[in-house]
Every structure is written in C-alpha cells, then in structure tokens.
Amino acid sequence: MSVIRFEELECWQKAKALAVTLYQVTKDGEFGRDFGLRDQIRRAAVSIASNIAEGKERETVSEFIRYLYVAKGSAGEVMTQVIIAEEVGYLDREKSIEIRQRVQQLSAMIGALIKTLKSGR
C-alpha cells in the first residue's frame, strides 16, 4: 500500500468529515438535548475515523484489516442512529438521506479497502 499516513486515506478523510457533520447537526434543538442519542451517534461517528487511524498506525496488514472491520461496524451504528433520529423527528428527511448516503459510500470504501488489503495489492 503506497499510503504512508492515515490522513492520506480518502476513507479516513470522509469519516472525519462525517463526524464533524454529525457534531454540527446534533448540537442544537431537541437533538442537542437528547444526551443519550446525541452522544451515541457522535461516539459512533468518531469511532469510524479513529479505528481507521488506529489500524493504519498498527503497521501490520492484519491489524489494519481488523480495525477496518470495527470502523465498518461503527458505520452501521451511525446508519441506525440516523434512521432513529429521523423517525423521532430530530432530522428532517432530506438531511437524513444525505447523511445515510455518505455513510453508505464510506462503508463501501472501507469494504473495498479491506478487500484490497486481503488480496495483497
């Protein structure tokens, strides 16, 4: 893999941007006052970027893959929490769709990276 630093990984960049977005959309209104869901979605979003970074820093392919699987799992958590946030009225449909599309794209990127690493390319 030609990437030297985790900051160069496009999936890490997108994961970090997603976490920033979720911090922004959860800071005000009812969402901002629902400490349980707000904190959980923030932790899950931060976990995606953090696990990509931690796995890359471990410097073995097997460890990197293991942490990428954890990051992919956290993406599933975020997806679920966004759906719940929409259904309880914290996110409007348009914002929910936008975030879910970003999460799906990110999850697919992580999956593709796992596949690439497993194939030894």
MOPAC internal coordinates of N, CA, C and O (Angstrom, degrees):
PM7 1SCF
backbone

  N    0.0000 0     0.00 0     0.00 0    0    0    0
  C    1.4590 1     0.00 0     0.00 0    1    0    0
  C    1.5264 1   108.14 1     0.00 0    2    1    0
  O    1.2310 1   120.42 1   -50.06 1    3    2    1
  N    1.3003 1   116.80 1   129.94 1    3    2    1
  C    1.4554 1   120.66 1  -174.32 1    5    3    2
  C    1.5325 1   113.18 1   -84.82 1    6    5    3
  O    1.2310 1   119.90 1   171.51 1    7    6    5
  N    1.3056 1   117.80 1    -8.49 1    7    6    5
  C    1.4582 1   120.53 1   179.08 1    9    7    6
  C    1.5252 1   108.71 1   -73.35 1   10    9    7
  O    1.2310 1   120.78 1   -49.79 1   11   10    9
  N    1.3062 1   116.11 1   130.21 1   11   10    9
  C    1.4624 1   121.03 1  -178.59 1   13   11   10
  C    1.5320 1   110.42 1   -93.96 1   14   13   11
  O    1.2310 1   120.19 1   134.84 1   15   14   13
  N    1.3139 1   117.24 1   -45.16 1   15   14   13
  C    1.4688 1   121.67 1  -175.61 1   17   15   14
  C    1.5281 1   110.33 1  -116.62 1   18   17   15
  O    1.2310 1   120.66 1   -32.12 1   19   18   17
  N    1.3351 1   116.34 1   147.88 1   19   18   17
  C    1.4643 1   119.56 1  -179.37 1   21   19   18
  C    1.5241 1   111.77 1   -61.70 1   22   21   19
  O    1.2310 1   120.37 1   150.87 1   23   22   21
  N    1.3344 1   116.90 1   -29.13 1   23   22   21
  C    1.4675 1   120.38 1  -179.70 1   25   23   22
  C    1.5280 1   112.30 1   -62.99 1   26   25   23
  O    1.2310 1   120.40 1   160.97 1   27   26   25
  N    1.3309 1   116.85 1   -19.03 1   27   26   25
  C    1.4612 1   121.46 1   179.72 1   29   27   26
  C    1.5256 1   112.35 1   -83.37 1   30   29   27
  O    1.2310 1   120.27 1   165.03 1   31   30   29
  N    1.3171 1   117.08 1   -14.97 1   31   30   29
  C    1.4667 1   120.65 1  -178.98 1   33   31   30
  C    1.5252 1   110.49 1   -72.82 1   34   33   31
  O    1.2310 1   120.72 1   -53.93 1   35   34   33
  N    1.3151 1   116.23 1   126.07 1   35   34   33
  C    1.4566 1   120.16 1   179.89 1   37   35   34
  C    1.5304 1   111.30 1   -61.14 1   38   37   35
  O    1.2310 1   120.33 1   142.80 1   39   38   37
  N    1.3285 1   116.97 1   -37.20 1   39   38   37
  C    1.4694 1   118.74 1   179.88 1   41   39   38
  C    1.5230 1   111.02 1   -65.90 1   42   41   39
  O    1.2310 1   119.46 1   145.29 1   43   42   41
  N    1.3283 1   118.64 1   -34.71 1   43   42   41
  C    1.4689 1   120.21 1   176.24 1   45   43   42
  C    1.5193 1   110.03 1   -67.79 1   46   45   43
  O    1.2310 1   120.01 1   138.17 1   47   46   45
  N    1.3326 1   117.59 1   -41.83 1   47   46   45
  C    1.4629 1   121.51 1   179.49 1   49   47   46
  C    1.5252 1   110.59 1   -60.34 1   50   49   47
  O    1.2310 1   120.55 1   136.17 1   51   50   49
  N    1.3303 1   116.55 1   -43.83 1   51   50   49
  C    1.4632 1   120.51 1   179.60 1   53   51   50
  C    1.5247 1   111.30 1   -69.48 1   54   53   51
  O    1.2310 1   119.97 1   143.76 1   55   54   53
  N    1.3171 1   117.65 1   -36.24 1   55   54   53
  C    1.4609 1   121.42 1   178.45 1   57   55   54
  C    1.5237 1   110.47 1   -65.94 1   58   57   55
  O    1.2310 1   120.50 1   137.16 1   59   58   57
  N    1.3180 1   116.65 1   -42.84 1   59   58   57
  C    1.4622 1   120.72 1   178.30 1   61   59   58
  C    1.5193 1   110.48 1   -63.31 1   62   61   59
  O    1.2310 1   120.42 1   136.23 1   63   62   61
  N    1.3258 1   116.80 1   -43.77 1   63   62   61
  C    1.4652 1   120.85 1   179.09 1   65   63   62
  C    1.5349 1   110.99 1   -63.28 1   66   65   63
  O    1.2310 1   120.33 1   141.93 1   67   66   65
  N    1.3226 1   116.97 1   -38.07 1   67   66   65
  C    1.4631 1   120.76 1   177.24 1   69   67   66
  C    1.5257 1   110.39 1   -63.00 1   70   69   67
  O    1.2310 1   120.28 1   136.37 1   71   70   69
  N    1.3209 1   117.07 1   -43.63 1   71   70   69
  C    1.4676 1   120.57 1   179.02 1   73   71   70
  C    1.5293 1   110.88 1   -60.94 1   74   73   71
  O    1.2310 1   120.47 1   137.19 1   75   74   73
  N    1.3268 1   116.71 1   -42.81 1   75   74   73
  C    1.4618 1   120.75 1   178.39 1   77   75   74
  C    1.5317 1   109.99 1   -61.42 1   78   77   75
  O    1.2310 1   120.39 1   135.07 1   79   78   77
  N    1.3274 1   116.86 1   -44.93 1   79   78   77
  C    1.4656 1   121.04 1   178.05 1   81   79   78
  C    1.5174 1   110.95 1   -58.68 1   82   81   79
  O    1.2310 1   120.55 1   134.80 1   83   82   81
  N    1.3320 1   116.56 1   -45.20 1   83   82   81
  C    1.4611 1   119.18 1  -178.12 1   85   83   82
  C    1.5181 1   111.71 1   -67.54 1   86   85   83
  O    1.2310 1   119.45 1   145.95 1   87   86   85
  N    1.2986 1   118.65 1   -34.05 1   87   86   85
  C    1.4715 1   120.08 1   173.03 1   89   87   86
  C    1.5245 1   109.99 1   -61.81 1   90   89   87
  O    1.2310 1   120.44 1   138.63 1   91   90   89
  N    1.3146 1   116.77 1   -41.37 1   91   90   89
  C    1.4678 1   120.39 1  -178.44 1   93   91   90
  C    1.5260 1   112.05 1   -67.23 1   94   93   91
  O    1.2310 1   120.20 1   135.52 1   95   94   93
  N    1.3333 1   117.22 1   -44.48 1   95   94   93
  C    1.4683 1   119.04 1  -175.94 1   97   95   94
  C    1.5238 1   113.12 1   -77.21 1   98   97   95
  O    1.2310 1   120.20 1   166.77 1   99   98   97
  N    1.3346 1   117.23 1   -13.23 1   99   98   97
  C    1.4637 1   119.65 1  -178.82 1  101   99   98
  C    1.5317 1   113.27 1  -103.77 1  102  101   99
  O    1.2310 1   119.97 1  -174.65 1  103  102  101
  N    1.3210 1   117.67 1     5.35 1  103  102  101
  C    1.4682 1   118.70 1  -174.24 1  105  103  102
  C    1.5235 1   113.89 1   -84.78 1  106  105  103
  O    1.2310 1   119.44 1   157.84 1  107  106  105
  N    1.3220 1   118.67 1   -22.16 1  107  106  105
  C    1.4621 1   121.09 1  -173.96 1  109  107  106
  C    1.5249 1   112.38 1  -119.91 1  110  109  107
  O    1.2310 1   121.15 1    -8.92 1  111  110  109
  N    1.2971 1   115.40 1   171.08 1  111  110  109
  C    1.4614 1   122.35 1   172.93 1  113  111  110
  C    1.5165 1   113.49 1    64.08 1  114  113  111
  O    1.2310 1   121.80 1    23.97 1  115  114  113
  N    1.3150 1   114.15 1  -156.03 1  115  114  113
  C    1.4687 1   120.11 1  -178.98 1  117  115  114
  C    1.5233 1   111.53 1   -62.42 1  118  117  115
  O    1.2310 1   120.77 1   142.56 1  119  118  117
  N    1.3263 1   116.12 1   -37.44 1  119  118  117
  C    1.4655 1   119.58 1   179.14 1  121  119  118
  C    1.5293 1   109.84 1   -59.80 1  122  121  119
  O    1.2310 1   120.73 1   137.27 1  123  122  121
  N    1.3154 1   116.20 1   -42.73 1  123  122  121
  C    1.4567 1   121.18 1  -179.93 1  125  123  122
  C    1.5152 1   113.55 1   -64.69 1  126  125  123
  O    1.2310 1   120.50 1   155.22 1  127  126  125
  N    1.3230 1   116.66 1   -24.78 1  127  126  125
  C    1.4712 1   121.02 1  -179.96 1  129  127  126
  C    1.5259 1   113.06 1   -93.11 1  130  129  127
  O    1.2310 1   120.23 1   167.76 1  131  130  129
  N    1.3206 1   117.16 1   -12.24 1  131  130  129
  C    1.4668 1   120.67 1   177.59 1  133  131  130
  C    1.5261 1   107.11 1   -88.79 1  134  133  131
  O    1.2310 1   121.37 1   -95.56 1  135  134  133
  N    1.3216 1   114.99 1    84.44 1  135  134  133
  C    1.4584 1   120.05 1  -172.59 1  137  135  134
  C    1.5165 1   112.83 1   -60.24 1  138  137  135
  O    1.2310 1   119.67 1   144.84 1  139  138  137
  N    1.3091 1   118.24 1   -35.16 1  139  138  137
  C    1.4615 1   121.17 1  -178.80 1  141  139  138
  C    1.5124 1   112.60 1   -63.56 1  142  141  139
  O    1.2310 1   120.60 1   120.91 1  143  142  141
  N    1.3466 1   116.47 1   -59.09 1  143  142  141
  C    1.4584 1   120.08 1  -178.29 1  145  143  142
  C    1.5230 1   111.08 1   -67.60 1  146  145  143
  O    1.2310 1   120.83 1   139.17 1  147  146  145
  N    1.3253 1   116.01 1   -40.83 1  147  146  145
  C    1.4682 1   119.51 1  -179.70 1  149  147  146
  C    1.5244 1   110.90 1   -58.50 1  150  149  147
  O    1.2310 1   120.57 1   130.81 1  151  150  149
  N    1.3211 1   116.51 1   -49.19 1  151  150  149
  C    1.4643 1   119.61 1  -177.94 1  153  151  150
  C    1.5203 1   111.88 1   -68.32 1  154  153  151
  O    1.2310 1   120.31 1   143.51 1  155  154  153
  N    1.3281 1   117.00 1   -36.49 1  155  154  153
  C    1.4675 1   120.27 1  -179.36 1  157  155  154
  C    1.5247 1   111.55 1   -66.08 1  158  157  155
  O    1.2310 1   120.16 1   135.38 1  159  158  157
  N    1.3271 1   117.31 1   -44.62 1  159  158  157
  C    1.4720 1   119.71 1  -179.31 1  161  159  158
  C    1.5289 1   110.52 1   -67.54 1  162  161  159
  O    1.2310 1   120.72 1   144.41 1  163  162  161
  N    1.3229 1   116.23 1   -35.59 1  163  162  161
  C    1.4629 1   119.49 1   177.22 1  165  163  162
  C    1.5261 1   110.52 1   -65.72 1  166  165  163
  O    1.2310 1   120.49 1   133.77 1  167  166  165
  N    1.3250 1   116.67 1   -46.23 1  167  166  165
  C    1.4718 1   120.08 1  -179.93 1  169  167  166
  C    1.5249 1   111.20 1   -61.45 1  170  169  167
  O    1.2310 1   120.72 1   136.97 1  171  170  169
  N    1.3302 1   116.23 1   -43.03 1  171  170  169
  C    1.4693 1   119.71 1  -179.19 1  173  171  170
  C    1.5292 1   110.58 1   -64.54 1  174  173  171
  O    1.2310 1   120.32 1   138.65 1  175  174  173
  N    1.3333 1   117.00 1   -41.35 1  175  174  173
  C    1.4663 1   120.10 1   179.79 1  177  175  174
  C    1.5242 1   111.10 1   -66.10 1  178  177  175
  O    1.2310 1   120.31 1   136.47 1  179  178  177
  N    1.3159 1   117.01 1   -43.53 1  179  178  177
  C    1.4633 1   120.78 1   178.02 1  181  179  178
  C    1.5302 1   110.12 1   -64.07 1  182  181  179
  O    1.2310 1   120.62 1   145.84 1  183  182  181
  N    1.3189 1   116.42 1   -34.16 1  183  182  181
  C    1.4594 1   121.72 1  -179.99 1  185  183  182
  C    1.5256 1   112.19 1   -62.27 1  186  185  183
  O    1.2310 1   120.19 1   145.49 1  187  186  185
  N    1.3169 1   117.25 1   -34.51 1  187  186  185
  C    1.4666 1   119.39 1   179.95 1  189  187  186
  C    1.5260 1   109.40 1   -60.94 1  190  189  187
  O    1.2310 1   120.50 1   123.39 1  191  190  189
  N    1.3312 1   116.66 1   -56.61 1  191  190  189
  C    1.4689 1   120.64 1  -178.82 1  193  191  190
  C    1.5258 1   111.21 1   -63.75 1  194  193  191
  O    1.2310 1   120.40 1   139.57 1  195  194  193
  N    1.3186 1   116.84 1   -40.43 1  195  194  193
  C    1.4630 1   120.44 1  -177.40 1  197  195  194
  C    1.5222 1   112.33 1   -64.63 1  198  197  195
  O    1.2310 1   120.10 1   139.64 1  199  198  197
  N    1.3205 1   117.41 1   -40.36 1  199  198  197
  C    1.4613 1   119.85 1  -179.94 1  201  199  198
  C    1.5224 1   112.45 1   -71.64 1  202  201  199
  O    1.2310 1   120.33 1   146.06 1  203  202  201
  N    1.3157 1   116.98 1   -33.94 1  203  202  201
  C    1.4715 1   119.20 1   173.77 1  205  203  202
  C    1.5316 1   108.68 1   -61.32 1  206  205  203
  O    1.2310 1   120.50 1   132.71 1  207  206  205
  N    1.3230 1   116.65 1   -47.29 1  207  206  205
  C    1.4627 1   120.96 1  -178.96 1  209  207  206
  C    1.5279 1   111.17 1   -64.36 1  210  209  207
  O    1.2310 1   120.39 1   132.70 1  211  210  209
  N    1.3287 1   116.86 1   -47.30 1  211  210  209
  C    1.4649 1   119.69 1  -177.98 1  213  211  210
  C    1.5222 1   111.27 1   -62.33 1  214  213  211
  O    1.2310 1   120.80 1   137.14 1  215  214  213
  N    1.3210 1   116.08 1   -42.86 1  215  214  213
  C    1.4610 1   119.28 1   179.04 1  217  215  214
  C    1.5138 1   112.12 1   -61.59 1  218  217  215
  O    1.2310 1   120.35 1   136.69 1  219  218  217
  N    1.3095 1   116.94 1   -43.31 1  219  218  217
  C    1.4692 1   121.21 1   179.46 1  221  219  218
  C    1.5226 1   110.38 1   -63.99 1  222  221  219
  O    1.2310 1   120.50 1   140.56 1  223  222  221
  N    1.3040 1   116.64 1   -39.44 1  223  222  221
  C    1.4629 1   120.78 1  -178.80 1  225  223  222
  C    1.5242 1   112.85 1   -70.05 1  226  225  223
  O    1.2310 1   119.71 1   160.85 1  227  226  225
  N    1.3039 1   118.16 1   -19.15 1  227  226  225
  C    1.4711 1   120.98 1   179.39 1  229  227  226
  C    1.5240 1   111.72 1   -71.47 1  230  229  227
  O    1.2310 1   120.37 1   160.64 1  231  230  229
  N    1.3117 1   116.90 1   -19.36 1  231  230  229
  C    1.4649 1   124.05 1   170.65 1  233  231  230
  C    1.5166 1   116.46 1    65.31 1  234  233  231
  O    1.2310 1   119.74 1  -161.80 1  235  234  233
  N    1.3176 1   118.10 1    18.20 1  235  234  233
  C    1.4608 1   120.11 1   167.86 1  237  235  234
  C    1.5170 1   106.96 1  -124.93 1  238  237  235
  O    1.2310 1   120.86 1   -35.62 1  239  238  237
  N    1.3088 1   115.95 1   144.38 1  239  238  237
  C    1.4562 1   120.28 1  -177.29 1  241  239  238
  C    1.5277 1   111.02 1   -62.40 1  242  241  239
  O    1.2310 1   120.42 1   137.68 1  243  242  241
  N    1.3205 1   116.81 1   -42.32 1  243  242  241
  C    1.4690 1   119.29 1  -178.10 1  245  243  242
  C    1.5333 1   111.64 1   -63.44 1  246  245  243
  O    1.2310 1   120.24 1   139.59 1  247  246  245
  N    1.3209 1   117.15 1   -40.41 1  247  246  245
  C    1.4649 1   120.06 1   177.60 1  249  247  246
  C    1.5334 1   110.59 1   -68.13 1  250  249  247
  O    1.2310 1   120.46 1   139.03 1  251  250  249
  N    1.3162 1   116.72 1   -40.97 1  251  250  249
  C    1.4607 1   120.51 1   178.72 1  253  251  250
  C    1.5217 1   109.66 1   -59.55 1  254  253  251
  O    1.2310 1   120.31 1   133.72 1  255  254  253
  N    1.3150 1   117.00 1   -46.28 1  255  254  253
  C    1.4697 1   120.90 1   179.09 1  257  255  254
  C    1.5255 1   110.63 1   -60.12 1  258  257  255
  O    1.2310 1   120.53 1   136.19 1  259  258  257
  N    1.3192 1   116.58 1   -43.81 1  259  258  257
  C    1.4690 1   120.54 1  -179.63 1  261  259  258
  C    1.5327 1   110.63 1   -58.98 1  262  261  259
  O    1.2310 1   120.26 1   135.00 1  263  262  261
  N    1.3135 1   117.11 1   -45.00 1  263  262  261
  C    1.4631 1   120.71 1  -179.88 1  265  263  262
  C    1.5296 1   111.70 1   -70.81 1  266  265  263
  O    1.2310 1   120.27 1   148.36 1  267  266  265
  N    1.3231 1   117.09 1   -31.64 1  267  266  265
  C    1.4680 1   119.27 1   175.48 1  269  267  266
  C    1.5234 1   110.78 1   -64.82 1  270  269  267
  O    1.2310 1   120.11 1   143.33 1  271  270  269
  N    1.3230 1   117.40 1   -36.67 1  271  270  269
  C    1.4619 1   119.85 1   175.45 1  273  271  270
  C    1.5329 1   111.25 1   -63.42 1  274  273  271
  O    1.2310 1   120.57 1   141.17 1  275  274  273
  N    1.3216 1   116.51 1   -38.83 1  275  274  273
  C    1.4701 1   119.89 1   177.02 1  277  275  274
  C    1.5316 1   109.64 1   -64.44 1  278  277  275
  O    1.2310 1   120.42 1   136.92 1  279  278  277
  N    1.3322 1   116.80 1   -43.08 1  279  278  277
  C    1.4662 1   121.01 1   178.30 1  281  279  278
  C    1.5229 1   110.53 1   -60.61 1  282  281  279
  O    1.2310 1   120.53 1   137.81 1  283  282  281
  N    1.3261 1   116.58 1   -42.19 1  283  282  281
  C    1.4697 1   121.27 1   179.14 1  285  283  282
  C    1.5317 1   110.04 1   -63.44 1  286  285  283
  O    1.2310 1   120.25 1   141.06 1  287  286  285
  N    1.3229 1   117.12 1   -38.94 1  287  286  285
  C    1.4602 1   120.80 1   176.21 1  289  287  286
  C    1.5216 1   111.47 1   -63.33 1  290  289  287
  O    1.2310 1   120.39 1   139.58 1  291  290  289
  N    1.3180 1   116.86 1   -40.42 1  291  290  289
  C    1.4624 1   120.52 1   177.61 1  293  291  290
  C    1.5273 1   111.07 1   -64.55 1  294  293  291
  O    1.2310 1   120.27 1   147.73 1  295  294  293
  N    1.3199 1   117.09 1   -32.27 1  295  294  293
  C    1.4729 1   120.13 1   175.75 1  297  295  294
  C    1.5295 1   109.71 1   -62.71 1  298  297  295
  O    1.2310 1   120.29 1   140.97 1  299  298  297
  N    1.3216 1   117.04 1   -39.03 1  299  298  297
  C    1.4594 1   120.49 1   175.60 1  301  299  298
  C    1.5184 1   111.88 1   -62.72 1  302  301  299
  O    1.2310 1   120.68 1   141.85 1  303  302  301
  N    1.3291 1   116.30 1   -38.15 1  303  302  301
  C    1.4639 1   120.13 1   176.03 1  305  303  302
  C    1.5265 1   110.67 1   -61.63 1  306  305  303
  O    1.2310 1   120.81 1   132.22 1  307  306  305
  N    1.3297 1   116.06 1   -47.78 1  307  306  305
  C    1.4688 1   120.10 1  -179.50 1  309  307  306
  C    1.5254 1   110.12 1   -59.90 1  310  309  307
  O    1.2310 1   120.47 1   136.28 1  311  310  309
  N    1.3190 1   116.71 1   -43.72 1  311  310  309
  C    1.4641 1   120.50 1   179.67 1  313  311  310
  C    1.5356 1   110.20 1   -56.87 1  314  313  311
  O    1.2310 1   120.73 1   131.86 1  315  314  313
  N    1.3187 1   116.21 1   -48.14 1  315  314  313
  C    1.4600 1   121.05 1   179.99 1  317  315  314
  C    1.5221 1   111.11 1   -61.13 1  318  317  315
  O    1.2310 1   120.34 1   135.21 1  319  318  317
  N    1.3038 1   116.96 1   -44.79 1  319  318  317
  C    1.4655 1   121.25 1  -177.62 1  321  319  318
  C    1.5225 1   112.11 1   -67.55 1  322  321  319
  O    1.2310 1   120.10 1   145.84 1  323  322  321
  N    1.3233 1   117.41 1   -34.16 1  323  322  321
  C    1.4732 1   120.72 1   176.25 1  325  323  322
  C    1.5269 1   109.75 1   -66.43 1  326  325  323
  O    1.2310 1   120.52 1   137.72 1  327  326  325
  N    1.3196 1   116.61 1   -42.28 1  327  326  325
  C    1.4754 1   120.10 1   178.05 1  329  327  326
  C    1.5258 1   109.85 1   -61.62 1  330  329  327
  O    1.2310 1   120.42 1   135.00 1  331  330  329
  N    1.3140 1   116.80 1   -45.00 1  331  330  329
  C    1.4730 1   120.35 1   178.70 1  333  331  330
  C    1.5252 1   110.13 1   -62.44 1  334  333  331
  O    1.2310 1   120.23 1   135.50 1  335  334  333
  N    1.3310 1   117.16 1   -44.50 1  335  334  333
  C    1.4655 1   120.93 1   179.78 1  337  335  334
  C    1.5277 1   111.35 1   -59.05 1  338  337  335
  O    1.2310 1   120.56 1   141.05 1  339  338  337
  N    1.3136 1   116.53 1   -38.95 1  339  338  337
  C    1.4747 1   119.46 1   177.34 1  341  339  338
  C    1.5266 1   110.07 1   -66.85 1  342  341  339
  O    1.2310 1   120.58 1   134.11 1  343  342  341
  N    1.3152 1   116.49 1   -45.89 1  343  342  341
  C    1.4644 1   120.35 1  -175.38 1  345  343  342
  C    1.5262 1   113.23 1   -66.83 1  346  345  343
  O    1.2310 1   119.89 1   152.19 1  347  346  345
  N    1.3367 1   117.81 1   -27.81 1  347  346  345
  C    1.4622 1   119.20 1   176.57 1  349  347  346
  C    1.5274 1   112.28 1   -90.83 1  350  349  347
  O    1.2310 1   120.72 1   177.95 1  351  350  349
  N    1.3233 1   116.22 1    -2.05 1  351  350  349
  C    1.4610 1   120.44 1   173.89 1  353  351  350
  C    1.5175 1   115.85 1    94.79 1  354  353  351
  O    1.2310 1   119.78 1  -167.45 1  355  354  353
  N    1.3293 1   118.03 1    12.55 1  355  354  353
  C    1.4626 1   120.44 1   178.99 1  357  355  354
  C    1.5188 1   112.82 1   -82.30 1  358  357  355
  O    1.2310 1   120.36 1   152.85 1  359  358  357
  N    1.3226 1   116.92 1   -27.15 1  359  358  357
  C    1.4655 1   122.17 1   178.01 1  361  359  358
  C    1.5169 1   108.98 1  -123.57 1  362  361  359
  O    1.2310 1   120.90 1   -42.77 1  363  362  361
  N    1.3303 1   115.88 1   137.23 1  363  362  361
  C    1.4597 1   117.38 1   174.39 1  365  363  362
  C    1.5253 1   108.84 1   -75.43 1  366  365  363
  O    1.2310 1   120.70 1   -18.01 1  367  366  365
  N    1.3014 1   116.26 1   161.99 1  367  366  365
  C    1.4740 1   122.40 1  -174.36 1  369  367  366
  C    1.5307 1   111.93 1   -57.09 1  370  369  367
  O    1.2310 1   120.58 1   136.84 1  371  370  369
  N    1.3241 1   116.50 1   -43.16 1  371  370  369
  C    1.4647 1   120.64 1  -177.60 1  373  371  370
  C    1.5320 1   111.44 1   -61.90 1  374  373  371
  O    1.2310 1   120.16 1   134.22 1  375  374  373
  N    1.3224 1   117.29 1   -45.78 1  375  374  373
  C    1.4640 1   121.21 1  -179.75 1  377  375  374
  C    1.5287 1   110.41 1   -67.58 1  378  377  375
  O    1.2310 1   120.77 1   140.75 1  379  378  377
  N    1.3289 1   116.14 1   -39.25 1  379  378  377
  C    1.4581 1   120.87 1   178.54 1  381  379  378
  C    1.5266 1   110.50 1   -61.19 1  382  381  379
  O    1.2310 1   120.25 1   133.70 1  383  382  381
  N    1.3107 1   117.12 1   -46.30 1  383  382  381
  C    1.4715 1   121.25 1   179.51 1  385  383  382
  C    1.5257 1   110.50 1   -61.88 1  386  385  383
  O    1.2310 1   120.58 1   135.58 1  387  386  385
  N    1.3284 1   116.50 1   -44.42 1  387  386  385
  C    1.4670 1   120.47 1   179.92 1  389  387  386
  C    1.5321 1   110.98 1   -59.22 1  390  389  387
  O    1.2310 1   120.58 1   132.70 1  391  390  389
  N    1.3201 1   116.49 1   -47.30 1  391  390  389
  C    1.4680 1   120.01 1  -178.53 1  393  391  390
  C    1.5277 1   110.46 1   -67.12 1  394  393  391
  O    1.2310 1   120.21 1   137.38 1  395  394  393
  N    1.3373 1   117.21 1   -42.62 1  395  394  393
  C    1.4657 1   119.81 1  -179.95 1  397  395  394
  C    1.5228 1   111.42 1   -62.58 1  398  397  395
  O    1.2310 1   119.94 1   142.57 1  399  398  397
  N    1.3220 1   117.71 1   -37.43 1  399  398  397
  C    1.4618 1   120.43 1   177.21 1  401  399  398
  C    1.5261 1   110.89 1   -64.37 1  402  401  399
  O    1.2310 1   120.72 1   140.34 1  403  402  401
  N    1.3184 1   116.23 1   -39.66 1  403  402  401
  C    1.4666 1   120.12 1   177.69 1  405  403  402
  C    1.5263 1   110.69 1   -65.07 1  406  405  403
  O    1.2310 1   120.43 1   138.81 1  407  406  405
  N    1.3281 1   116.79 1   -41.19 1  407  406  405
  C    1.4649 1   120.76 1   179.32 1  409  407  406
  C    1.5258 1   109.90 1   -65.13 1  410  409  407
  O    1.2310 1   120.07 1   136.88 1  411  410  409
  N    1.3421 1   117.47 1   -43.12 1  411  410  409
  C    1.4705 1   120.66 1   178.86 1  413  411  410
  C    1.5232 1   110.71 1   -61.38 1  414  413  411
  O    1.2310 1   120.25 1   135.95 1  415  414  413
  N    1.3062 1   117.13 1   -44.05 1  415  414  413
  C    1.4617 1   121.22 1   179.10 1  417  415  414
  C    1.5309 1   110.26 1   -62.76 1  418  417  415
  O    1.2310 1   120.57 1   135.81 1  419  418  417
  N    1.3158 1   116.51 1   -44.19 1  419  418  417
  C    1.4533 1   121.29 1   179.97 1  421  419  418
  C    1.5318 1   111.05 1   -63.32 1  422  421  419
  O    1.2310 1   120.51 1   135.09 1  423  422  421
  N    1.3189 1   116.63 1   -44.91 1  423  422  421
  C    1.4554 1   120.80 1   178.83 1  425  423  422
  C    1.5283 1   110.98 1   -60.44 1  426  425  423
  O    1.2310 1   120.70 1   138.89 1  427  426  425
  N    1.3303 1   116.26 1   -41.11 1  427  426  425
  C    1.4673 1   120.66 1   177.74 1  429  427  426
  C    1.5301 1   111.04 1   -64.62 1  430  429  427
  O    1.2310 1   120.16 1   140.69 1  431  430  429
  N    1.3231 1   117.30 1   -39.31 1  431  430  429
  C    1.4656 1   120.90 1   178.20 1  433  431  430
  C    1.5234 1   110.76 1   -63.94 1  434  433  431
  O    1.2310 1   120.74 1   137.03 1  435  434  433
  N    1.3167 1   116.20 1   -42.97 1  435  434  433
  C    1.4636 1   119.88 1   178.75 1  437  435  434
  C    1.5269 1   109.64 1   -63.73 1  438  437  435
  O    1.2310 1   120.46 1   136.68 1  439  438  437
  N    1.3168 1   116.73 1   -43.32 1  439  438  437
  C    1.4630 1   120.91 1   177.45 1  441  439  438
  C    1.5139 1   112.12 1   -59.96 1  442  441  439
  O    1.2310 1   120.36 1   138.40 1  443  442  441
  N    1.3262 1   116.93 1   -41.60 1  443  442  441
  C    1.4687 1   121.07 1   178.66 1  445  443  442
  C    1.5280 1   110.91 1   -65.69 1  446  445  443
  O    1.2310 1   120.34 1   141.59 1  447  446  445
  N    1.3277 1   116.96 1   -38.41 1  447  446  445
  C    1.4621 1   120.44 1   177.94 1  449  447  446
  C    1.5269 1   110.51 1   -65.72 1  450  449  447
  O    1.2310 1   120.33 1   138.21 1  451  450  449
  N    1.3231 1   116.97 1   -41.79 1  451  450  449
  C    1.4720 1   121.00 1   176.19 1  453  451  450
  C    1.5261 1   109.77 1   -57.86 1  454  453  451
  O    1.2310 1   120.64 1   132.67 1  455  454  453
  N    1.3166 1   116.38 1   -47.33 1  455  454  453
  C    1.4647 1   121.25 1  -178.72 1  457  455  454
  C    1.5369 1   110.56 1   -61.13 1  458  457  455
  O    1.2310 1   120.73 1   136.38 1  459  458  457
  N    1.3182 1   116.21 1   -43.62 1  459  458  457
  C    1.4495 1   120.79 1   178.98 1  461  459  458
  C    1.5313 1   111.28 1   -62.42 1  462  461  459
  O    1.2310 1   120.89 1   134.77 1  463  462  461
  N    1.3238 1   115.91 1   -45.23 1  463  462  461
  C    1.4700 1   119.93 1  -179.75 1  465  463  462
  C    1.5314 1   111.04 1   -64.72 1  466  465  463
  O    1.2310 1   120.52 1   140.65 1  467  466  465
  N    1.3237 1   116.61 1   -39.35 1  467  466  465
  C    1.4668 1   119.83 1   179.68 1  469  467  466
  C    1.5224 1   111.91 1   -65.93 1  470  469  467
  O    1.2310 1   120.76 1   147.63 1  471  470  469
  N    1.3393 1   116.15 1   -32.37 1  471  470  469
  C    1.4689 1   119.30 1  -178.91 1  473  471  470
  C    1.5273 1   112.31 1   -80.32 1  474  473  471
  O    1.2310 1   120.74 1   172.34 1  475  474  473
  N    1.3340 1   116.19 1    -7.66 1  475  474  473
  C    1.4543 1   120.27 1   177.23 1  477  475  474
  C    1.5108 1   115.29 1    82.07 1  478  477  475
  O    1.2310 1   120.21 1  -167.90 1  479  478  477
  N    1.3401 1   117.21 1    12.10 1  479  478  477
  C    1.4627 1   120.12 1   179.24 1  481  479  478
  C    1.4951 1   111.47 1   -86.88 1  482  481  479
  O    1.2310 1   120.10 1   180.00 1  483  482  481

